[in-house]
Amino acid sequence: MTDELDRLFELLVEALYRDARLAVPFPASELYERLVPYRSNRSRLNVATHQDYEMAVLRLLAGERDYVRLDPAEAREHMQAEVTAVNPDTGFFRNFPDAQALVNRIAAERHLRGQQLYAAPPEPDGTAEDAAALDAGAAPRSASAPPRPAAVPPVAARAPAFELVEPRDRLEADHCAYCGGPLPTGREVKFCPHCGQPALGEPKCPTCGSDVDVGWAYCVACGRATGFE
């Protein structure tokens, strides 16, 4: 059973996907000002008041359910404390408009792939049933009754409005494995000019060589800047 926090995250993922920015950190203020603003998403979020919307934003930026990681850590910790307060200030997140947020790749991919549901193949026009009826000596169904109207697939089963970026081993070599943006041709490309991530292979810390995740500005092993932000 989904709630407003789940729905807010799903709308955020869809908005970032349309902008080809799923793997790129974004200012926290973009969430409520441009990506998923209250006024144009109230019905889809199914929230009763603006305060309910703000509480969902606060919970998301505080890292609830590990949907979003917020940096710096101090901003995240302050929001976590506010969420658990007896009378929380639901608009507390507005104190940190420049904090950088990054969505959980695994959760985002799970949502996007879950949207790729297609309707079952439509029923035949009746030709097979007519043939069976003729074999049995009966009149074809199409001759005695009007054809059935074409089945309309349920909304949840229709083709999605967008597709998930293919896994990096299936992407064309001239597109970024993280954001899908086109890479320059005819030259050596080590980093994507659109999102700044390595063009090929898993990102590693340039100082100690430890594995780092997409969008990490600092290495968790040695604490040095990765240069991938």
N, C-alpha and C positions, 0 to 999 in steps of 0.2 A: 504494500500500500504506500503510494508516494504521498509526500506532503509538499508544502510550499518550498522547502529547502531543496528537495529533489527537482522540483519543476524549475526553480530559479537556476540551478546548475545546468539543467538540460537546455534551457533557453540561452544561457551564456555560451555553452559549447557550440550550439548551432550558429550563434552570431559570430563567434571567433572562427568557426570553420568557413563561413562565408567570406570572411576577411583574410583567410589563409594565415591565421595567427595562432593556431592551437598550441604551437610549441614555443611561443614567444611571450615573455612576461609583459604585462600591461599595467598602467596606473590603476589603482583601485577605484579612482573616481570615474573611470570609463564605464565600470560596471553599472552604476546607477544613473549616469548622465547620458550615455550613448548606447551601450550594448544591450542592456535590459532595463530601460527606464520604466518607472511605475505606470505612468499614464497610458502608454501603448501596450502594456503587458499585463495589466491588472486582471483581465478576464482569464488569460491563459495561466496565470499564477494562481488564480482562484483564491485571492486574498480579499478580506472584507474591508480593510482600512489601510491607509498609508503607513500607519504604525506597524501593522502586520508585515507589510512589505519591507520596511526598514529592519525589522527584527530578523527576517530571512536573510537580508544582505549582511547584517552583523554576524549571524551564525556562520554564513558561508565564508566570510573573510576571516573569521576566527579559526577556521580550519575544521569545523565540525564535519564528521564523516570523511575527513581527509580529501575533500573535493578540491580544495584550493590551498596553495601554500603562499603565505604572505611574508614578504621581507620589507623592512628589517624585522627580526624576531621580536623586538620590543613592542612594535605595533601589534603584532599577532597576540602577544601575551596580554597586552592591555585590553584587547577586544575579547579575549577569552575570559578575563576577569569580569568584564562588563556583562557578558552573556549570563553569567552565573549570579549576578547581583540580584538583590531582592527586588529592586525597582530599577531595572536597566534603562539606560538612556539609549533608545533604539537607534538614534541618529549618531551615536558615538563614532562610527566609522568615518564620519565627515572630518574628524580631526586629523586623519591620515590620508589625504587625497593623493599624495605622491608615493605612498607605499606601493611596491610592485607585487602583483599577484600572478600566479602561474597555475593553470589547471592541471589536475591529475591526469596524465596521459591514459592510464589504464581505464579509469572511470569514464573519461571522455570517449574512448574508443568503444567501450561497452555500450554506451548510449547510442552512438552513431550506428554501430552494427545492428543494434536492436531496432532501429528505424527501417532497416532494409527488409521489410516484409512485403511479399508480393501475393496477389490474389491467386487462387487456384485456377488452372486452365478452364476457360469457359466450356459449357456443355456443347456437344455437337448440335448441328442445325436440325437434327432429326432424321438425317439420311440413313444412319445405321438402324434406327428404330423402324423407319419405313421399310428398309430391306428385310428386317426380321418379320414385319407384319405381312409383307408379300409372300415370304416363304411359308407363312402359316395360313395363307389364303385369306387374310383380312385386308381391309382397306388401309392404305398408309395413314398414319396419324396426321400427317400434314394435309391430307385431303379432307379430313373430317373435323379438324380443329385448327384454330389459328396457331402459328408457331409461338413458342414461349418467348416472352421478352428476355433480352439479354440480361444476365444477372449483373447487378451493380456491386462491385466489391465493397466491403465495409471500409470506412475511412482509414482504419488502422492497417488495412491490408493493401492499400494502394502504394504504388511505387513512391519512394521518398523524393523530396524535392532536391536532394543533394546526395552525393556519394562520398564515402570515406576514402581518404587518400590511401592508396594501396600500400601494403607493407614494403619496407625499403628494398627487399630483394626482388620485388616485382616492378619497382619504379623504373622508368626510363633513365638512362645514365645522365640525361641532360636536364633532369629535374631534381630539386632538393628533396632529400628523403624525409625532412621534418615538416616543411610548410608546402611542398609541392611546387614552389616557384621555379621558373625556368632559369637554368644556369648559363652563363656566357659560354659560347663555343669558340674553339680555336685558341684556347689558352688554358693554362693550368689553373684549376679552381680548387682552392683548399677550404674556403668558407663561402656559405651562401650569401649573396649580396642583399637578400631580402630579410632573412631572420638572423644571420650571423653565426649559424651553427655549422659544424664541419660538413663538407659536401659528401664525404664518404666515410664509412666506418663509425664505430662507437666513439663518442667524445671522450678524451682523456685529459687529465690535468697536464698542462704544459710544463709544470715544475717537477712533479713527482711521478707522473705517469699513471696515477690511479684513475679508475673509471669515475666519470661524473655524469650526472643526468642532464637531460635537455633543459636549457634555461638556467642552469646553476651559474651564478656569477662568481662563486668561490668554491674551492675544493674542500670536501668534508674531511679529507685525510690530512692535508697540510695547511689549509686555511688560506692559500694564495689565490689571487685572482685567476680565473680560468680564461677570461677574454671571450667567453661565449655569450655574454648577456646581450 
